[in-house]
Amino acid sequence: MPSDVLRHAREKADVKQSALAKTLDTNASFVSRLEKGGPVEPAFAERYLRAVGGPIADEILEYYGRVWAHSEPPSYLHPDREHLWRVEQTLQHLATFEQSPQNHPILGDTISTMRDDLSSVLRYLERLDHVIAWVGDIGVGKTTALAHAARLLAPDAKGMMRSVFPVGSGRITVCETVIKTAPAFGVAVEALDEDSIRSLVNDLIHSAAKGKVTVPAEVTRVLRNMSGYRSNRVEVNDEFETKDPIVDALAAGEEPAILADKMIAAMNLPSRRETSLALSEEAEDGMQWLARTISRINSGLDARFSLPRRVTVLVPSSSLRDAGDLSLVDTKGVETITQRPDLLGYIDNPRTLMVLCSKFPDAPNMTVQRILRENEESGSDAAERNRIALLVLPRGDEPMHVLDQGELPASAAEGRAIRRDEVHHALAGAGLPKIKTYFYDAHGDKPETVWSNLRAQIGLMRQVHIDRLDRTAQAVSEMIADVDIVKTRGARKGLEESFDRLIERIVDLPPVRRPAHQNLVDQFDDAHQSSVAASMTRRGNWPNFSIFHILGVGVRQDANLRSADHLSRIEHALEDAEQQYGELADVRAMIGSLRDRLAAWRQEFLQQAQSIGSDAFRGVLGEETKLWSDSVARYGTYVPGYKKSLSEMWKDFFESSKPDEARAAIEARLKDAWESTIVEPLRAATRAASDLTEVEEAA
């Protein structure tokens, strides 16, 4: 038995360690060591709990007295322990039924499906780890809000509590930051490789030469600090002028390639190999240490660390630990484009809650609406499974200035309620899904408020799987209580025949509805030209404007459109079958399970479509040297409308015959994906038992 369960029982019973020690005929030091150790031998754990006494101790003894045959029992402190026990009990009931005279081979497929459903629920619920990814525009205030919510604060020179993360009006955080609980303070850095750093240095030099911006300001700051090529301001005739050593070197005739070599050499990358630092949790200045360390790494002033790609902050935070096994992610600020690989990865992750941050006056802002729209267009189930929430960040008395039918609110709470209604109306008016909307004023609200809301949201994510458990457990009970083999045989035969006819109609996907490159053309319009230019220099490989990711999303969007009618036909067929055979518990259970699995198959198909598109276009574009060089050359030239000219050039390319090989490969692989993820599983699920019937009849 886990020692923390014993401690929990004693504390709930309000028994002191010294008093318990006397009952156990030992001393308080022994009890203290016992409660801090690992698993406790069952016999002594029982003796301990009986000495504690009380309803909690009795409940714990009863819990650990249960027999688990199909899975390891979770800790008594697991919040979903009773749901997991229901999974175990249902699996036991299924196993007993399989050995009973009531069972019949025709039920084998249904029983197997039920067991798979229960195992899926078990795998999700037994884990308590979740990721909360905070997403928002540059300068929206999400980093400040996250720091205050997590109590990652340290006093500044004036004694004011400030975020341990560098914050400002935007373009401060150089990379994604992950926050995890740990037994000590710590910082871990995943650095960019030298080739990537060299590419950024080359971009910085060329942008300085052309007076254009291709490297984000936060990255530019780090590169300059690491190399010593910092801009500085000098006073000239009561005015300040900026002196840029890179511009001065180029003006003096320095070759860009030579200057890049000098800057890389000045960075002394071989000495920047440190990846982590730690400090004891007992250190009094732990938060100040974190603030100093993160600030220096984030600005490139710590000579031990290279340019970070991701920073992980470890903190012994009781508030985070109490909130569950959470990893918090402060994503890179959004700059127009939301179709980024990191963001889609979080959206598709079934254990991640994406928190969309918006300022109070403009909630839901355009970034929030764009993410929700793209989520719908790509066929993601994130919104319907409660994996997306909106966090509105009011400042000061902003809620008091909201007008409702021409009148000001009587309180800040009423102002927030008015804004929440406006958010929901705006989303509905835009044809977007309604999502949970929360509010958090970093400087006025208690952190417990936001954690209570986000824990509740994660509870909704987990409830999706608890609901599936409810359906499956009920189906198992009904099947065991009322099995009619004769009717079941006929029903399964009828299902097979009707679904065979359906499968014939959906075996092939309809033609392309929306060319994948249309998504790229649309994104050209929305993107910042510096991100586009950086992507062209890297032949499409730039996180803020990844050509191949965007094209992959385009294929996914098209696959979602093309498959929608077919999937709707399947759903209608399931509804018809449910009405026709609703009196048969085992058949009804099979149909319900099939509906759940169909949703998972759909997500797998769409994710495969995205990967297929990215891979296929990467292959064909890898050979288009002229397309890339022409795209690079147009930046900073006389060509008016850089993004517009690129959009037209790329559209012409995709509407030519050059990508035909990629398109043919996509169609072939999409056909295979459709068959392997949808058609064949559907065929197998609706004919396995009836095949068995035919064998019996032949015998």
Residue pairs with C-beta under 8 A, 6 or more apart in sequence:
1 39
1 40
1 42
1 45
1 60
1 64
2 38
2 39
2 40
2 75
2 76
2 77
3 34
3 35
3 36
3 37
3 38
3 39
3 40
4 35
4 75
4 77
5 60
5 75
5 76
5 77
6 34
6 35
6 40
6 45
6 48
6 49
6 52
7 35
8 56
8 76
8 77
9 49
9 52
9 54
9 56
9 57
9 60
10 17
10 20
10 35
10 52
12 54
12 56
13 52
13 53
13 54
13 56
13 57
15 52
15 53
17 28
17 31
17 32
17 35
18 28
20 31
20 48
20 51
20 52
21 27
21 28
21 30
21 31
23 51
24 31
24 47
24 48
24 51
34 40
34 48
40 48
42 64
45 64
46 61
49 57
49 60
49 61
50 57
50 61
60 76
63 73
63 76
63 81
64 73
64 76
66 73
66 85
66 88
68 88
69 88
69 91
69 92
69 95
70 88
70 91
70 92
70 95
71 84
71 87
71 88
71 91
71 122
71 126
73 84
73 88
74 80
74 81
74 84
74 126
75 81
78 84
78 126
78 128
79 128
80 125
80 126
80 462
80 466
83 121
83 125
83 466
83 469
84 122
84 125
84 126
86 469
86 473
87 118
87 121
87 122
87 125
87 469
90 114
90 118
90 469
90 472
90 473
90 476
91 115
91 118
93 476
93 477
93 480
94 111
94 114
94 115
94 118
94 476
97 103
97 111
97 476
97 479
97 480
98 111
102 480
102 483
103 111
104 483
104 485
104 488
105 692
105 696
106 485
106 488
106 489
106 492
106 689
106 692
106 693
106 696
107 479
107 483
107 485
107 488
107 586
107 689
108 688
108 689
108 692
109 590
109 685
109 688
109 689
109 692
110 479
110 586
110 587
110 589
110 590
110 689
113 589
113 590
113 593
113 594
113 597
113 685
114 472
114 475
114 476
114 479
114 589
114 593
117 468
117 472
117 593
117 596
117 597
118 469
118 472
120 465
120 468
121 465
121 466
121 468
121 469
121 472
124 350
124 351
124 462
124 465
125 462
125 465
125 466
125 469
127 351
128 324
128 325
129 324
129 325
129 326
129 327
129 351
130 324
130 325
130 326
130 327
130 351
130 352
130 353
130 458
130 461
131 326
131 327
131 328
131 329
131 346
131 349
131 351
131 352
131 353
132 326
132 327
132 328
132 329
132 352
132 353
132 355
132 454
132 458
133 329
133 331
133 343
133 346
133 352
133 353
133 354
133 355
134 142
134 143
134 145
134 146
134 328
134 329
134 330
134 331
134 355
134 357
134 391
135 142
135 331
135 334
135 343
135 346
135 354
135 355
135 356
135 357
135 367
135 371
136 142
136 333
136 334
136 356
136 357
136 358
136 367
137 333
137 334
137 335
137 357
137 365
137 367
138 170
138 171
138 333
138 334
138 335
139 169
139 170
139 171
139 333
140 333
140 357
140 358
140 359
140 365
140 393
141 357
141 359
141 393
141 395
141 442
142 330
142 333
142 357
142 391
142 393
143 163
143 165
143 167
143 172
143 173
143 177
143 330
144 163
144 167
144 442
145 357
145 391
145 393
145 440
145 442
145 450
146 152
146 165
146 179
146 328
146 330
147 153
147 163
147 164
147 165
147 167
147 442
148 163
148 442
148 443
148 447
149 440
149 442
149 447
149 450
149 451
150 179
150 315
150 317
150 319
150 320
150 328
150 447
151 317
151 319
151 447
152 163
152 164
152 165
152 179
152 287
152 290
152 313
152 315
152 317
153 161
153 162
153 163
153 164
153 287
154 161
154 162
154 164
154 287
154 288
154 290
154 291
155 161
155 162
155 288
156 162
162 291
163 291
164 287
164 290
164 291
164 294
164 313
165 173
165 177
165 291
165 294
165 298
165 330
166 172
166 173
166 294
166 295
166 298
166 299
170 333
171 216
171 217
171 218
171 333
172 218
172 298
173 218
173 298
173 330
173 332
173 333
174 218
174 219
174 221
174 222
174 298
174 299
174 307
174 308
175 308
175 309
175 310
175 311
175 332
176 309
176 310
176 311
176 329
176 330
176 331
176 332
176 342
177 310
177 311
177 312
177 313
177 329
177 330
178 310
178 311
178 312
178 313
178 327
178 328
178 329
178 330
179 312
179 313
179 315
179 320
179 327
179 328
179 329
179 330
180 312
180 313
180 314
180 315
180 327
180 328
181 314
181 315
181 316
181 317
181 320
181 321
181 325
181 326
182 314
182 315
182 316
183 281
183 316
184 278
184 279
184 280
184 281
184 314
184 316
185 278
185 279
185 280
185 281
185 283
185 286
185 287
185 289
185 290
185 314
185 315
185 316
186 276
186 277
186 278
186 279
186 313
186 314
186 315
187 276
187 277
187 278
187 290
187 293
187 294
187 297
187 311
187 312
187 313
187 314
188 275
188 276
188 311
188 312
188 314
189 274
189 275
189 276
189 297
189 305
189 306
189 308
189 310
189 311
189 312
190 275
190 308
190 309
190 310
190 311
190 312
191 272
191 275
191 305
191 306
191 307
191 308
191 309
192 200
192 306
192 307
192 308
192 309
194 264
194 269
197 223
197 264
197 267
197 269
197 306
197 307
198 260
198 264
199 537
199 538
200 215
200 219
200 223
200 307
201 223
201 227
201 260
201 263
201 264
202 256
202 260
202 537
203 214
203 215
203 534
203 537
204 214
204 215
204 220
204 223
204 224
204 246
205 246
205 250
205 256
205 259
205 260
205 263
206 214
206 256
207 213
207 214
207 215
207 530
208 244
208 246
208 247
208 250
209 247
209 250
209 256
210 635
210 636
211 636
212 530
212 533
212 635
212 636
213 530
214 530
214 533
214 534
214 537
214 635
215 223
215 530
215 534
216 335
216 530
216 544
219 307
221 299
221 300
222 298
222 299
222 300
222 307
223 229
223 263
223 300
223 307
224 230
224 231
224 300
225 299
225 300
225 301
226 266
226 267
226 272
226 300
226 306
226 307
227 263
227 264
227 266
227 267
228 266
229 245
229 246
229 263
229 266
230 245
231 242
231 243
231 244
231 245
232 242
232 243
233 240
233 241
233 242
233 243
234 240
234 241
234 243
235 241
246 259
249 259
250 256
250 259
267 306
268 303
269 306
271 303
271 304
272 303
272 304
272 305
272 306
273 304
273 306
274 304
274 305
277 293
278 314
279 286
279 289
279 290
280 286
281 316
283 289
286 315
286 316
290 313
290 315
293 302
294 311
294 313
295 301
296 302
297 305
297 308
297 311
298 308
298 311
300 307
319 447
319 448
319 451
320 326
320 328
322 451
323 451
323 454
323 455
324 455
324 458
329 346
331 342
331 343
331 346
332 342
332 543
332 544
334 340
334 343
334 367
335 528
335 531
335 544
336 526
336 527
336 528
336 531
337 523
337 526
337 527
337 528
337 531
337 544
337 545
338 367
338 370
338 371
338 374
339 374
339 519
339 523
339 546
339 549
339 550
339 553
340 543
340 544
340 546
340 549
341 543
341 546
341 549
342 543
343 354
343 371
344 378
344 549
344 553
344 610
346 352
346 354
347 354
347 371
347 375
347 380
347 382
347 387
347 388
348 380
348 382
348 603
348 607
350 385
350 387
350 461
351 461
352 387
353 387
353 388
353 389
353 454
353 457
353 458
353 461
354 371
354 382
354 387
354 388
354 389
355 389
355 390
355 391
355 454
356 364
356 367
356 368
356 371
356 372
356 388
356 389
356 390
356 391
356 435
357 391
357 392
357 393
358 364
358 365
358 367
358 368
358 390
358 391
358 392
358 393
359 365
359 392
359 393
359 395
360 392
360 393
360 394
360 395
360 398
360 399
360 419
360 439
361 398
363 390
363 392
363 419
363 422
363 423
363 437
364 372
364 390
364 423
364 426
364 427
368 390
369 426
369 427
369 430
369 432
370 526
371 388
372 383
372 388
372 427
372 432
372 433
372 435
373 430
373 432
374 553
375 382
375 383
375 388
375 433
376 383
376 432
376 433
377 557
377 560
378 553
378 556
378 557
378 560
378 606
378 610
379 556
379 557
379 559
379 560
379 563
379 602
379 603
379 606
380 603
380 606
381 599
381 602
381 603
382 388
383 433
383 435
384 433
385 461
385 464
386 436
386 457
386 460
386 461
386 463
386 464
387 461
388 435
389 435
389 436
389 437
389 438
389 453
389 454
389 457
390 423
390 435
390 436
390 437
390 438
391 438
391 439
391 440
391 450
392 416
392 419
392 420
392 423
392 437
392 438
392 439
392 440
393 439
393 440
393 441
393 442
394 412
394 416
394 439
394 440
394 441
395 441
395 443
396 441
396 443
396 444
397 412
398 415
399 409
399 412
399 413
399 414
399 415
399 416
399 419
399 439
400 408
400 409
400 411
400 412
400 415
401 408
401 415
402 408
402 409
402 415
402 418
402 419
402 422
404 418
409 415
409 417
409 418
416 439
419 439
420 437
420 439
423 437
424 434
424 437
427 433
427 434
427 435
428 434
436 453
436 457
436 460
438 450
438 453
438 454
438 457
439 445
440 449
440 450
440 453
468 596
471 592
471 596
472 589
472 592
472 593
475 585
475 586
475 588
475 589
475 592
475 593
476 589
478 585
478 588
478 589
479 585
479 586
479 589
481 585
482 585
483 585
483 586
484 584
487 583
487 584
488 584
488 586
488 587
489 690
489 693
491 580
491 581
491 584
491 587
492 587
492 689
492 690
492 693
493 690
493 693
494 580
494 581
495 577
495 581
495 587
495 686
495 690
496 686
496 687
496 690
498 573
498 576
498 577
499 573
499 682
499 683
499 686
499 687
500 683
500 686
500 687
502 569
502 570
502 573
503 679
503 682
503 683
505 566
505 569
506 566
506 569
506 570
506 678
506 679
507 675
507 679
508 671
509 559
509 562
509 563
509 566
509 670
509 671
509 674
510 562
510 565
510 566
511 562
512 558
512 562
513 558
513 561
513 562
514 554
514 557
514 558
514 561
515 554
515 558
515 654
516 551
516 552
516 554
516 555
516 557
516 558
516 613
516 617
516 666
517 551
517 554
517 650
517 651
517 654
517 655
517 659
518 554
519 550
519 551
519 553
519 554
519 557
520 547
520 550
520 551
520 554
520 650
520 654
521 647
521 650
521 651
523 545
523 550
524 532
524 643
524 644
524 646
524 647
524 650
525 643
525 647
527 544
527 545
527 643
528 544
529 635
529 642
529 643
531 542
531 544
531 545
532 545
532 642
532 643
532 646
533 632
533 635
533 642
534 542
534 544
534 545
535 541
535 542
535 544
535 545
535 546
535 547
536 628
536 631
536 632
536 635
536 646
537 632
539 621
539 622
539 628
540 546
540 547
540 548
540 618
540 621
540 628
541 547
541 548
547 617
547 621
548 614
548 617
548 618
548 621
549 614
551 613
551 614
551 617
552 610
552 611
552 612
552 613
552 614
552 615
552 617
553 610
553 613
554 613
555 609
555 610
555 612
555 613
555 614
555 616
555 666
555 670
556 606
556 607
556 609
556 610
556 613
558 609
559 605
559 606
559 609
559 670
560 606
560 609
563 602
563 605
563 606
563 674
563 678
566 678
567 598
567 602
567 678
570 598
570 682
571 595
571 598
574 591
574 594
574 595
574 598
577 587
577 591
578 588
578 591
578 592
581 587
581 588
581 591
582 588
590 685
594 682
594 685
594 686
597 681
597 685
598 678
598 682
601 677
601 678
601 681
601 682
602 678
604 677
605 673
605 674
605 677
605 678
608 673
608 677
609 670
609 673
612 666
612 669
612 670
612 673
613 666
616 662
616 663
616 665
616 666
616 669
617 659
617 662
619 662
619 665
620 658
620 659
620 661
620 662
621 627
621 628
624 653
624 658
627 649
627 650
627 653
630 649
631 646
631 649
631 650
634 642
634 645
634 646
634 649
635 642
636 642
639 645
653 659
